[in-house]
Amino acid sequence: MNPVHKQIPVLIHKGRPVCESLTIVQYIDEVWRDKSPLLPSHPHDRANARLWADFVDKKIYTNGKLVCLATGEVQETAKKELIGCFKLLEEELGDKHYFGGERFGFTDVSLIPFHGSMHWKLVGSSAF
């Protein structure tokens, strides 16, 4: 368990904990970079990937949680914000297969936790 926030996820590698989703993904990239890197090699591209992953973590997660748990005006505002966030992500993705271009990477990984829950809430339950 994360010693700061008392929650998961936590990766245990060689008996040592690594906490928080994006930190875990960065750790995995650093440890196994030679096998399948998640972050680009160019510093500008790495910074851009981290920017979008942070956007997902702060905006998509926060608004998605409100869509799922809130009611009334708070939920409606969160829905509108979430749609705006998805539109912005869609613009950034453009015609690329992945946010990093031709390769599945850091920003793509940051979206995985939201796929199932958001699909169910936004499509399955007719929230929109």
Disulfide bonds with the S-S distance in Angstrom:
none
